[in-house]
């Protein structure tokens, strides 16, 4: 039997993408800080950074220097 294990970063990215698609975050609305997500999921900064990187590459979020991370208008490319 093959058992695929998802990394913590994938689990976080999936949860946040579901929240974005479900309307929990308004378009352009700030997402939780890395520190808040580290505490919420009990993970390191690198793990949260990897999750945010996955979401950014998938078009769910945008990073705005000096402001934070926001939900994209829609999944870019969808």
N, C-alpha and C positions, 0 to 999 in steps of 0.2 A: 504494500500500500504506500502510495506517495502522498506525503503530507507537506503542503507548502505553507511556510510560516511567513506572515506579513511582518515587516519591520514596524517599529513604533512610529517612525516618520510616516509610513504609508497609512497607518491607522489614523494618525492626526490629520493628515491631508484629506483622507476620505471623510472624516467627521466634519472638517471645516468646509469642504466642498458641498456636502449635504446641507450644512447650515446656510451657505451662500445661495444654493439653488432653492432652498426652502424659504428664502426671504428673511432669515434671521438678521442679516446685515443688509442695510439699505445700500443702493448703488452709490459708490463713493464713500460709504460709511467705514469708519475705522474698525479694523479687526483687533482682537486682543494683542497686547504686547507680547514679545517673546518671553519676557519674565512671567507674565500671567499664565501663558500656556505651559511654561516649564513647571510651574507650581500645580496647575490643573491636572497635567498628565504625569507628573513625577519623572520628567526626563531632562536631559541636558540641553544646553543652548544649541549645540550642534544638531541635535535631533529635531528641534523646532525649526532651525534654519533649513534643514533638509526638507521638511514638510512645506515650509513657505516657498522654497525653491521649486518643488514639484507643482505647487499651486500656481506659481507665477508662470512656469513653463507651459502649463495647461490653459492659461488665460483666465483663471478665476480671480486673481488678485493683481494689484499693481503696487509697487513700492514707490513712495514719494519721499524723496530726501527732505529731511527737516520736518516731516509731517507724520509719517508712519505707513502702515500697510492698509490698503483699502480694497473693498470688494470691487471688481471690475463691473462695467455696465452690463455685460453679459459674458458668457464664456467666449473668449476671443477665438474666432475660427468656427464657432458653432452656427 
